[in-house]
Amino acid sequence: MKLPRKLHIKSYGCQMNVYDAQRMVDTLAGEGFVETATVDDADLVILNTCHIREKASEKVYSELGRLRIVKDEAARNGRQMSIAVAGCVAQAEGGEIIRRAPVVDVVVGPQSYHHLPELLARAKSDGRALETEFPIQDKFGFLPPPRPDTIRARGISSFVTVQEGCDKFCTFCVVPYTRGAEVSRPAAKIVDDVQRLADHGVREITLIGQNVNAYHGAGPGGRIWSLGTLLRRLADIPGIVRLRYSTSHPRDVDETLIEAHRDLAALMPFVHLPVQSGSDRILAVMNRKHTADDYRRAIDRFRAVRQDIAFSSDFIVGFPGETEEDFRATLALVTQIGYAGAYSFKYSPRPGTPAADMRETVSAAEMDERLARLQELIDSQQSAFNKAMIGHTVDVLFERSARNPGQIVGRTAYLQPAHVMASADIIGQVLPVRIDSLERYSLLGELAALPHGRPAPSAFSPMTPAQMTPPQMTTGA
């Protein structure tokens, strides 16, 4: 009997890459591959790369240097190992990877990984294989569905891609060049995917896309569905108890999405809405196509229909030309909005983007100092948001056993991990938890119930921005 070949995938970056890695596993399962957690015994190693972060390509080459040693050792032991580079770095630098890294057998862009079986065969016959063109065919039409046992093994929460690419062309961003133009999947295909996941135990779905709320997929009869319309349909699928989506753009917050947050109990009141800067001048140079006031108004629209809604965001510090006044406008925006969490980064140029040619650079020392100030403010807000949970009862979707014996961990509506002592049969259920304490970013509590076993209602409401920001940290407001 032929033994299965072992596949190891290392993914970098965004949720989209996590999803893509799973679909690569599904694609290669038909070729006899099974996943392994270690590199040393793998027959195929795939680096699923991301081009968003600083020095992304150099990190890939560094990893390939380590893999060369492993591949050589496998060869000495009479075992053939193949190495593939996939994802956005592969798309942006495919030819350079082939030139610089002879250890690589296959280079494949994020729109072509459904061709992996053919590319591996081509590499075996020709030595190497490269595919980084944007294919005419929709890759989702060629990807096999995950097997039932695979779905169950991945847990009760799952990502589903609904949209790829971006048409915004922010001056700092490589996504339009590595993922292509905005494309939305047909609604029926997404419904089928979610129905299959629900049938095999998935309880929470996160819809993902580079610009997910720009979704405009074909619905029944050819009518175009918005993200809000799609969410309504998915909320009707039995077994799906929670819906989320990421990542959004402020320009694409339409009324159907606001109404979905008003009407759908399954749609979680936690929205990741990147703003990048609080300065209108910098936003214009970034080509973000919105102002700080546009962003505030979008936040207000959400809050008008869901008092319990909370937000996270992305911020870039030290964008070319950013002055102290511009940065203080960002601090002011953070103070005014009040975030449950946020991601903040120092600007780093991406080759091929317009911002990479801008000369008004901010010094490394200024970037470091500004980033520290911003992160101190964001951390204070997140800490206040988490501490406000203590003493309240909140709904938790339980996901898995925790590290401590007898402890089960789940997540609140706001994605905070919550731990309780309980049996594993609560996994997959949404249950009320009385929060007793906070340990770093995790909530600790006990299961709560009303008489006769009826769940206690969630009693938490987010703090106001003023409550989340200590007075001494309102600099720039």
CORWO-V844097 format. One record per backbone hydrogen bond with DSSP energy under -0.5 kcal/mol. NH is the residue of the N-H (numbers start at 1). CO is the residue of the C=O. If there is no record, write none. Layout:
nh: [NH	NH]
co: [CO	CO]
This chain:
nh: [5	7	8	10	11	12	17	18	19	20	21	22	23	24	25	26	27	28	29	30	31	32	33	34	36	42	43	44	45	46	47	48	48	49	49	56	59	60	61	62	63	64	65	66	67	68	69	70	71	72	73	74	75	76	77	78	79	81	82	84	85	86	86	87	88	91	92	93	94	97	98	99	100	101	102	104	105	106	107	108	109	112	115	116	119	120	121	122	123	124	125	126	127	129	131	135	139	141	142	143	151	152	153	154	155	155	158	160	162	163	164	166	171	173	177	178	179	180	183	185	187	188	190	191	192	193	194	195	196	197	198	199	200	200	201	202	203	204	205	206	207	207	208	209	212	212	214	215	217	219	222	223	225	230	231	232	233	234	235	236	236	237	240	241	241	242	243	244	246	248	250	252	253	254	257	258	259	260	261	262	263	264	265	267	268	268	270	271	273	273	274	275	276	277	280	283	284	285	286	287	288	295	296	297	298	299	300	301	302	303	304	305	305	306	309	310	312	313	315	316	317	321	322	327	328	329	330	331	332	333	334	335	336	337	338	340	341	343	345	347	351	353	355	356	357	358	361	362	367	368	369	370	371	372	373	374	375	376	377	378	379	380	381	382	383	384	385	386	387	388	389	390	391	392	394	394	396	397	398	398	399	400	402	407	408	409	410	411	412	415	418	419	420	422	422	426	427	428	429	431	431	433	434	435	435	436	437	439	440	442	443	444	445	446	448	450	453	454	456	459	468	469	470	473	474	477]
co: [32	34	44	46	9	48	14	14	15	16	17	18	19	20	21	22	23	24	25	26	28	29	28	5	7	39	6	6	82	8	84	10	46	47	86	53	55	56	57	58	59	60	61	62	63	64	65	66	67	68	69	70	71	72	73	75	74	79	43	45	106	47	84	108	49	87	88	89	90	93	94	95	96	97	100	101	83	83	129	85	131	109	112	113	115	116	117	118	119	120	121	122	123	105	107	133	137	138	139	139	147	148	149	150	151	152	204	206	208	208	183	180	286	170	174	174	175	175	164	162	218	218	186	187	188	189	190	191	192	193	194	195	196	197	198	197	156	156	242	158	205	244	160	246	209	247	211	212	225	223	219	220	217	226	227	228	229	230	231	232	233	234	237	203	239	203	266	205	207	272	274	249	250	252	254	254	255	256	257	258	259	260	263	264	243	266	268	310	271	312	248	314	314	275	278	279	280	281	282	284	283	291	292	293	294	295	296	297	298	299	300	301	302	302	306	269	271	341	343	276	345	360	319	323	324	325	326	327	328	329	330	331	332	333	334	311	311	313	315	317	349	350	171	353	354	355	359	318	363	364	365	366	367	368	369	370	371	372	373	374	375	376	377	378	379	380	381	382	383	384	386	387	435	389	392	433	431	411	396	429	409	409	407	404	420	400	418	397	416	412	410	443	408	406	420	423	424	398	426	396	429	394	446	392	433	444	444	442	438	439	417	437	419	434	432	454	450	451	448	393	464	465	468	470	471	474]
